Amino acid sequence: MLQIEKNYDFRKRMSEIHDKNVRDNALVCSADELELEDGVRIVVSENAGEVIVTAARDLSEYLFVSMNMASAVVKGLDKAASGDIVIATADETGEELGEYAVYKGEVTTVDGCVRIIGHDERGAAFGVYLLEDMMTFRKAPYIKKGVHPRKPMYSPQMVHSGYGLDEYPDEHLSAIAHEGRDAILIFVKDVDKTPYGYLDFNDVIRRAKKYGLDVYAYSYFRSELHPDEEGAEAYYEGQYGKLFRQCPELKGVTLVGESIEFPSKDPHVSGKNHRENVVDGIPTGKTSPGWYPCCDYPKYLELLKKVIFKYNPDADIVFWTYNWGYQPEEARVALIDNIPEKISLQATFEMFESYKVGDITQRCADYTLSFCGPGKYFTSEAKAAKRNGIKLYSMTNTGGLTWDIGVIPYEPFPYQWIRRYKEMEKAHDEWGLQGLMESHHYGFYPSFISKLSKWVFSEPRVVPEEILETILKSEFGAENIQKVDKAMRLWSEGITKYQPTNGDQYGAFRVGPSYPFNIVPNIKIPQFEYAMFKSICFPAYNDYPNGVTYAPIRLKTEIEQLTEMRALIDEGIESMESAEVKNEKLERLINMGKFISHTVTSGINAKRMYRLRNRLHAVETREELSTVLDEMEELIKAEIKNAEETIPLVEVDSRLGWEPSMEYMTDKTRIEWKIRACEYTLRSEIPAHRNTLKF
């Protein structure tokens, strides 16, 4: 069913908001349902705002594409009649929404007609997209009679573009809104300047607005002056002040230590940017300000607040503590205790947590789904935020992807995601978690995972496992539910066997089967000249001093764990492949599962190659040297086969092997490069070592 694609063809699929021919004409409307008639009218007020008009037109398109029905958008609430769909705000109808009279709150009433009444325009649009979901789940324009109220549990829900770095065509904005998200992020180096170059920020803001989406700047401004220095206010006025002066409708800005670190005077740090943290070529021995909760960050925030609020007093300044989770709790909490008013705090949900696997200690070095969270770092800061009355946000990666497997569109492990959702819900109830950052530079890709979280992240609360079953039936066929659900349970267990270490997340799991295997790590992975990141993957597995058990000690356990993970992934694939009738979505899910399995194989082999390199440097006899070289040769040949088997998988899904900030790292071209790199090792490196046996 899947056809070979060219690079970036996945964008065609991303631009198709509504699935075609969803309606099952064999279904019969029940007595407790309302059937929408062909030619149904969608009624809005004479003065309906842009968000409602956009949603109404979208609903008309949905009915045409998915339900094979004609419809018409009509202005004038006084014209509404039985059988119509009314979309309006409570102010326009004079209705009371009770507890749903909140941001994006809405009440949909179904009787002789459908009435979607939002507290605001975004609420009305939210109700439209939920109505579309309900018809998709039902596979017919039949809607259960009664009252269907919803309101969001979290806001903002910020995502980066998954179409291309900082690229937001209208279709992608529409898809983001359909999935319940309400904010997007743009990397900002200057006004209208991103890491890729020019971008008209106000145009993005204008177009996002009609879909009910806010726009946040993700700061890439350099901070070269301490707030106490002469000229500091003018300096930051020329950055943040200028940005909000020229883009007054920006919702806010996100600040993270490594991107905005300033020359702090805190005695615990060097005061130098992490890229320049040396003296006479020798490391200072102290961390840089971006990696420590410096005592003068509050001064820095006060100054930024001053220049930003001059132009937008309601701007949301989000202070993200991503970098200093390794630092002492007392230092982190002391900073939070001194954060200025009207600053939002963002803490990553699962990072920095240490846990035992057998007799070794692992740590979540970066974003991962292997541990559902929350970590002690998040918990300590969440408690401090509540005590200080600070708005609490979290980086949760719940757009659907973490750093576990770098070049897939989303992680298809729903039951592990559900475990995270439940812990987030507890954080919401106990510590006031109210906003989310749901993706980073790898972007947001609409999927059954994002649809699941859309429903779970709203109230009244649903049972996640029940809505998951509904979504799986809708996406992959009700006749396949048992086989797909079995696979999802196996895969969700499989991700818990993954090791979230820097050696893996910056290594083979970053790019999968295009990861090179060489004895001397002196080759360079090909990079796109215009990519945001050119060195985010290191071409030789290595251990990092990130607080976990030393690599040579832990590798045996890690290989065993990953072998279990691969077996679980493969068993899930086998379950889904046994389905007699597969739609395209199921074919793509199976194909991605195979890609994940091959990625795990590369991850295992990278660890084995690391061990062999270490043995190679420690041999004391010719016999030992010959044995190690034999094993290397066998391993590299097996990895070449693994790479070759991956090529057909990426050929039929152009999203596999691509990531917005790095572009194509694991397409057919890059995999073929990896094979040539491995052949170089077989042809040159291993024979060179064998030649030493002659002397």
N, C-alpha and C positions, 0 to 999 in steps of 0.2 A: 504493500500500500504506500509506503514512503518512497519518495522519488529523490534522486540526487539533486542537491541544492548548490547554488553558488554562495560564496561568502556574503553575509548580510541578508540573505533571503529570508531569514527568520523575521526580519522587520515587516515583511509582507503579512506574515501571520499575526504579528503584534498589532498591526493596523486594522485588523478585522475584529471589531469590538464584539459583534454578535455572531454566535454560531448559526450556521445556515440549517434550515429545515429541521428544527428541533421538534416540531409538532408531530405527535403520533395521532393520526386521524382515526385510529381504531378505538381510542379512549372515549368514554361516555361521561358527561357531566353528572355529578352526584347532586342529590337534592339539597345538600348543604353548601353547594358551590354556586357562584355566579359565572355564567358563560359570557365572555365578551363576544359580541357579534361582529361579523365582517363589516367594515366601514365604521367602526366605533369612533365616536368623537372624543378628543382629548381637549378639555376645556380649561383655559387659564383666564385670569382677569385681564381687563382692557389694558391695565398698566403693569402687567407682569414683568418682573425683573429678568435680567439676562440669564441668570442661573436657572430659573424656572422654565423660561422659553427653551433654553438649551436642553434641559431634561425632557421637556414635552416632545421636542423634535426627536430626541433620542428614543423615547418610548415608541413613537410612530415608526421609526426605522427598525426597532426591535420587533415590533409586531409584523412588519413586512418581511424581514429577513428570517426570523426564527419561527414565527407562527403562520407565515404565509397569509397574512391578513392585510387588508387595506384599512386606513384610518385617516383622520383629519384633525389638525390642531385648530381649535376655534377660540377666539377671544370673546370674553363676556360671560362672567359667572352667572348672570341672570338668564343666560341661554341654556344652562345645564338642565338635562332631562334624564329620565330613567335610562339606564344602560350606558351612560357616559362615564368617562374617567375625569374627575375634577382634580386639578393640581393647584394649590394655593397656599398662602400663609394664613396663620390665624388672624393676623391684622386685617387681611382682605376679607375674611368671612365672619369675623367677630366671634369665633369659637374659642372656648376654653380648653386648653390641653392638659391641665392639671400638672402632674409631676413631669410631663414631657414638654413643658414650656421651658426648655433649655436649649442651648446651642445644638443645632442639628437634630433636635427632638422632633418627632413627627408621629401622627396617629393616622393610620389608614383604616377606614371604615368600609366594609363591603356588605351591601344589601342589594337594593335594586340597581345601584351604581357603585362605582369605586370613588371614594373621596380621600385624597392624600393631602392632609393639612399639616404643614410644617410650622414650627415655631419661628423659623426664618427660612429664607430661600434655600439654604443648604439642606435644611431638614426636609423640605419638600422634595428636593432632588434625591436625597438619600432614600426617601420613601419610594420614589420611582424606581431606583436601581434595585431595591429590595423586592418590589413588585415583579420586576423582570426575573429576578432569581426564583421567585415562587412559581411563576409560570414555566420557567425552565425546568425546575424540579418536577413539576406536574406533567411536563411535556405537552401542555395544552393551555389555551387561554381560559382556564378554569381557576377561580380564586375562591378559597374557602370563605364563606360568609362570617361576619363577626368583626371584631376590632383587633387590629394588629399594630400595637404601638412599639416604637424603637427609639432609643437615644444612645449616643456613643458613651463608652466607658472611658475612653482616652482621647485627649486632644491637646496638642497637635499629634498627628501621626505623620512623621516626616519621612520621605523617601528620596533617594537619588534616582536619576534616570537610568533605566535599563535598556533604553533604545540606543543610546550612545552618550558618552560623557557630556553632561550638561545639554543634551539635545532633547527638546520637548516639543515634537510635533503635536498638533491637536489630538490626533488619535491616541497618542500615549497619555496625554493629560486626561482624556476621557476614560481610558482604561484605569488609570490610577483612581479617579473619582468613583468609578463603578465598583472598585474593590474596597471602598469605604475609607480610603486615605484622604486627608484634607490639607496636606502641605507637601511641597517639594523643596529640594535643596539645590543651590547652585554654588560651585566652587568660585570664590571671588579673590582675584589678585589685585583688582582695581575696578573702577566703574566700567562696566561693559567689557571686562577682561577676565577670562578664565584660563586655566592651564592650556587649553587648546587655542586660545586667542580670542577674537572679538565675538561678543554675544550681546544683543540688544536686551538688556535686563528688563526694561520697561515693557518691551513687547511680550516677553515671557510672562511677566506679571499680569499684563492685560489679558492675554489668552488664557492663563490659568484661572483667572478670576471668574470667567464665565462657566467654568466647571466646578466652582466652589472651592478652589485650591488657593491656599496662601503660599507665598514664596519666602524662604529663608536663605540668607547668605551663609555659606560655610567659609569662614575667614581663612584666607591664605596670605593675609597682610603680614609683612615682617614688622616686628616690634623692636625697633633699634634704640629707643630712648626709654629710660626709666621715668616713671611719672614725676619724680622729684627734679628731674633735670630741666634746665632752662630751655624753653622752646617746646616742651613735651606736648602741651595742649595744642599748639599750632600744628605740630607734627601729626597728632592723631585726628585733629580736625581735617587735615588734608587726606586722611584715609577714611575713617568711619563717618566723620561728619560729611565729607564730600559724598560718600556712598548714599547716605540717607537723605541728603539734600537733593541729589539728582534722581533718587529712586524712592520717593516718599511713601510709596505703597508697599515697600518691603515689610513683611511681617516681623522679621527679627534677624538675629545673627547668632551663629553657633561658634563658640570659641573652644579650641582644644589645645592643650599644652604644647605639643610638639610643633604645631603650626603657628602659634602666636607667641611663643616664649620671648620674654623681654629680659633685659640685663638686670635681673633681680639682685638685690643686695643681701638676700638671706644668706647667713653664714654656712648653711648646709649645701649650697650650690656654687658652681664656678662662676656664675654670672655670664657665661658664654653660650651662644647658640650651639646646639648639639652637633652641628656640622663643622664648628670651629672650636671644639672644646679641647684645644691643645695649647701648649706653650713650648716653643722651640721644637715642635714636632713630637713632643711627649704628651700623652694624655694627662689632663689635670688631676685625675684621680677622684674628682668630684662629679656628681651628676650635673646636667644642665638644668636651667629653670623649668623647662617643659616637662621634666620628669620628677618634680618635687612640689608639694603644696606650699610654695613659698609664702612667708608671712606678709609680703608686700603685694601679693596678688589683689587684695582688696583695694589698695590705692590705684592699681592699674584699672580695675573694674569701675571704680568711681569716676576716673577720668574718661573712660570710654562711655560710660552712662551719660556723662555731662555733654559730650559732643554729639552723641546719638539722640538723646532726648530733646535737644535743641530743635530737631527737625521732626521727630516722631516720638512724642512722650509715651506712647503706648507700645513702643518696640519691645519685642521679647528678646532679651539678651540671655542666651543659654550658655552657661559655664559648665563645660564637660570635663570631668576629672579622670578621663580615660588613662592618662599616662602614669599616675602615681599610686596605683593600687598596691604596689609592692612596698610603699612607704609606711611608717608606723601609723597606727590608727589615731593616736593622740595628735599627731601633726595634721592629718587629714581633717579630723573633726574640728581642730582649732581653727583651721581656715574656714570651714563651713560656718562656724560660730561667728565669724567676722565678715561674711559675705554681705555686701551692701543690699539695701532693700531693692525690690523690683528686679532681682536677678534670679533666673531659673537655674536650678542645679540638675545636671544630668550625670548619672552614674551607670556604667556598663553593668549588665545584669549578672553575667556569669564569670567574668574574667578574674584571673589571679587566684582562683580557688585551687587548693591542693587536696588530693584525695589518694587513697591507697588502691593499688591494683596488685593483689598478691603481696609480695614483700618489697615492692617498689612504690615510690611516691611520684605521682604525676601532677602537673599543674596546667590549668587553662591559660596558656601563654597569650592567646588572643581569642577572638570570637569563635565560639564553638557551640554545637548542639549536643555534643557527647555528654555534657553535664547540663542539666536543665536549669540549674540555678534555683534561688539566688545564691551568690557567693557572699562570703563574710564581708568583703569590701563593699558591695552594694548595700548589704544590710546595715552596716555601721553608718554609712553616709545617709541612707534613707531615714534612719532614726534621728540623726542630727538635723536633717532637713525638716522633719515633722516638728521637732522640738523648737526650731527657729522659725516655723511658719513659712518655709521656703517652698515654692512650687517645685515638685519633684518630677523629673523626667528620667527615662532610662533608654540606653541603647540596647535593644532587645533582639535585633536582626530578624524580627518577626515578619518582615516582608517576604521571608522564605529562604534566605541564604546566609550562611556564615562563611568563615574562612576555612572550613573543614575540607571542602572540595572546590577548588578555585574557579573552574571553567565550566560549570553547569549553571543552568538558569535558576534553579531552586532545589532545595533538599527535600526529596519526597519521603519524609519520615514522620507521618502525621501524628502517630501516637506519642512520639517524643516531643513534638511541638505542643501537643495537648498538655503534656506534663509541665512544659514551660508556661503555657497560658494559665494553668491553674495556680502556679506559684506567683505569676504576675497579678492575678486576681487577688491573692492574699495580700500582696504588697499594696495594691490599690486600696483594699479595705483597712489595712493596719497602718500604713505609713503615708497614704495619700498619693500613691503613684498616679499621675494624671496625664502625662505626655510621653510619647515614644519617638525615638529615632529608629526606623525599622530597616534601614539599609545604609551601606556606605558606598564607596566608589564602584562596587560590583553591581549596584543598581537594583531596580525593582522589576520583576517579571511576573505578570499576572498568571496565576496557576490555581490548582485546586487547594493548595496550601494557603494562599492569600485569601481565597474565598472562605475557607474554613475560619481563619482568624477574623475576617470581616464580621462574621456572625457571632463569634465568641466574644469579640471586643465591643459588643453592644448589649443593651439591656431592654427588656427583661432578659435575664441570663438563660442561655440554652444549655442543654447537656451536650458537651463537645462531641462525645462519641456518637450521639444520635444525629447531629447535624452532619458529622463526617460521613456516616452511612448514607445519608440523603445525597450528599455531594458526590460520593464515589459512584452511586447508582447513576446519577445524572451525567457524570463525566465519562464513565467507562462502560456503562450498560448494566441495567438491573440484573440481567441474566448472568453477569460475571461477578456479582458482588462478593460471593464467598471466596472466589479465587483471588480477587484483587485485595480484599480485606486481609486474607491470610498473608499475602505478599507484604502489605503495608505493616503488619505486625512484625513480620520477620525483619523487614528493613529497619523499622523503628528500634528493634533490639540491636540490629547490626551497628547503628551509628554510636551506640554506647560503648562499643569495642574500640572506637577510634581514639588515637592519642593526639590531643591538641597541643603539640609542642612546636616551638619555632622551627626545629629541624624538619618537621613534616609540613607545616603550613607555609614555610618559605622554600620548600623543596618539592618533592615529587607530587604532593597533594595540591600544590599550587597550580600545576600545569598538567598533571596526569601523565599519560604515556608518551608525551614528547620530552620528558625529562631525560637528559643525557646520562650515559654511564661511561666514565673514563677513569683511568688510573691516576693521571696527573690532572687535577681540575683546572686546566689552563685554557679551556675552550670558552667561548662566549655565546650565550643563548641569543639567537637573532631577536631584535627588537624593532618595533615600528618607530620610525623617527619621530612621529607626532604623538606617540603614546604619552600619557601622563606619567606612568612609571616605567622606567627602563631597567631597573635592577631589583625588582621585588621578588625575583626567584633566583636562588643561588644554585649554581650548577653542580654542587657536590654536597651530599648529605653531611651535616656536621652537627655537633652538639653545641648547645648554647648554655651559658651559666644562668639559667632562668629559674633556679631553685628546685629543680627536680633531680631525681636520682641520675647519676652520671651515665651517659649513653651506653658505654660498653657493658655496664651492669644491667641496664633495663632492656636492652635490645631483645633478649630472648623472650621476655614476657610480651613485649610489644609485637613481635612477629607472631607469637601465638594468638594474641588478641586480634590482630588484623586478619589472620588466617580464619578465625571464627567469623569475623565480619564478612569476609568474602563468601564464606559458605552460606551465611544467612542471606546475603544479597542474591546469590545464585539460586538458592532454594526459592526465593520469592519470584525470581524471573521464571523459573520452571513452572511455578503455580500459575502465573499469568499467561504464559505461552500455551498452557493446556486449554485456555478458553477457546471454544469452537468458533465464535464470532467476535472479531476484534474491530473496534472503530479506530480512527486515526489517532485519537488521544491515547488509547491504550497501547497502540504500536509505538508511539513516541515515548511513553513511560517505560516500556520494556527496553527500548533502545537506549534510553538514558541509564537504566539499571545496568545494562551491559557495559556502558562506558564507565560507570562507577566501579564495577567489578574489575575492569582492566586498570583503572586508576589505583585501586587497592593493591593489585598485583605489582604495579610499578613502585608503590610505597614500600611493599615488603622487599622487593628486589633492591631498592635503594639502600635499605638497612643492611641487607646481606652484602652488598658491594662495599659498604662502609667497613664492615667487619673484615672483609677480605683485604681491603687496602691496609687496614691496621695490621693484619697478620703478615702481609707482604713486607711491611717495614720492620717486622720483628723476627723474620726467619733467621735461622742460624745454620741450616744445612741446605745443600742443593736439592735434596729430596723434598724438604718442606717447601722450597721455592717452586719446584715443579708442580707439587700438589696444589698450591694456592693458585698458580696460573691456570692449571687445568680447570679448577672450580670457577675461576673468573670467566674463562672462555665459555664454559657451559652456561653460566648465569647470563652472560651478555647475549648469547644466542637465544636463550629463552625469552629475554626481554625484547629482542628484535621481533620474535614471533608475536609477543604480546602487543607490540606497537602495530605490527602489520594487521592484526585482527581488529584493531581499533579504527583503522582508516575507513572501512565501510560504515561505521557508526557515525562518524563526524560528517561523512559525505551526505547522509540523508537528513542531518539536522545541523544546520549552519550555526545554531546557537551553542552547540557543544564545542568546547575549545576556544570560545571567545569570552572576553571580559572587558567591560568598558574602559578601564584605565590602562589595560595592557594591549587591547585589541586581540588579534588572533595569535594565540600561543600554542594551540593544539589542533589546528586544522590539518588537512592532508599534507600541505607543504611543510609545516613544522614537524609533523611526525616523520616525514621522509628525511628531514634534516637530522632528526634524532637517530634514525637508522644509519645514516651516513656517519654520524659521530661515533656510534657503536662499532660500525665496520672499521673505522679508523683505529679504534682500540684493538680490534682483532687483527688488523692488518699491520699495525705499526707498534703500538705500545707493548702488547704481549710478546711479540717476537723480539723486541728490543730487550725485554727482561729475560727471555729464554736464551738469548745469545750470551748472557753472562754465565750460563751454566757451562760454557765451553772453556772457560778460563780457570 
